[in-house]
Amino acid sequence: PARSSRRLAAPWRPDERGEQIDSKSLDFNDELLVCDRANEILSLFQRRASEWSVVNVATAVHRVAKVKRGAAAVAQPALLELAWHAVRPMARPGWSEARGLGNLAWSIARLELCDSPLMDA
């Protein structure tokens, strides 16, 4: 199976956001990387959302945008819920994870996910 290319965050990392990449997050990303259908990704999100980090959620939205027929998932309420789950923490003042924000913006554009409140966030 695929393995996430990101490394564990250093324990001394100076930020206070608590968005560190731990082994559990890497394991969830590994599960996402082997999903080849949007429904699998959304199902995994619905089962495990409370355990996911912001990085996992952004990865999930990105994976949906990249898989074949991922755009067909736009009609599913779970996709909008997933996108909101990613946007909420990124909309907080002081968020500085540019890569995650960029990946999320690309994914939403690729999926043509049109939700005015989501776009305003």
N, C-alpha and C positions, 0 to 999 in steps of 0.2 A: 504493500500500500504506500501511497504518497506520504511524505513526512514534511511538516511545516519547516520552512527555511528560517523562520525567526528563532532567535535564541532566547533563553530565559533572561529575564531582567536581572541585573546585578542587585543583590540585596541592599546595597548601600545607595541605590538610586535616590537622588536628592528631591525628586518631586513629591508632592503631597497628594496627588490626585488618586493614588491607589490603583491606577490602571496598569499595573505591572503585568507582564506576560509570565504567568507561572506555568508549571507543567500541566495543570488541569486545562488551562486555556489552550495550550499547544495540542493536547489530546483531543479537545473539541474541534480544533481547526483540522486536525488529521481526519476526523470523522467527516467533516464537511468536504474535504478535498476528494474523498472517494465517492461522494454523491454525484451522480451524473444526470439527475432529473430534478427539476424545481420542486416537485411534490415531495421528494425525499428530504430536501433541505428544509422545506416548510414544516414537514412532519417532525423532523428532528428539533427544530426551533420550538414547536408547540409542546413537545415533551420535556425539553430541557432549558427553556428560556431563563428561568430563574437562576440557573447555574452559570450562564454565559457572561463573559466580560464584553465590554464595548467592542473590543477587537474581534471577538467571535461573531458578534452581530453584524459588524461591517463586512467581515469575511463572508458571512452567509448571504447578505444582499448582493455582494460582488459575484459570488458563485451562481446565484439565480440568474444574474444578468449574463453570465458567460455560458451557461449550459444551453444545449439545443432546446428550442421552444421555451426558453425561460420567460419570454415576453407573454406567453399564454397564461402565466401565473398572475399577471396583473389583475385579472378578474377575481382572484381569490383574496378574501379579506385578510388572510394570514400574512400575505405579502406586505400589505399596508401596515399591519401591526408590527411586523419585523422591521420595516423602515423606520417607524416611529420609535421603536426600541433602540435603534441606532442614533437617531437624531437628537433625542432628548438630552443625553449626556453631552453631546457635542455642542448643543446650544447654550450650555452653561458658560458664564463669563470665565475667562481664563483658560478655556480649552485650547490646547496647542498641538494636538496630534494632526498635523497637516496631511500626512499620508492617508490616515483613516478618513478624514473629511474629503479628500480628493477622490479616493476610491468610492466612497459613498455617493458623491455627486455624479461621478461617471456612471455608476450603476443605475441610479435613479433616472438619469438621462437616457441611458441605453434601453431601459425598460419602458421609457416614456410614461413613467408613473406620474400622473397628473393629479395632485391633491393639493389644493391651494394652501391649507394650513401647514402641510408638510413643507411646501416650497418656502413659505414665509418664515419657518423656523430656521 
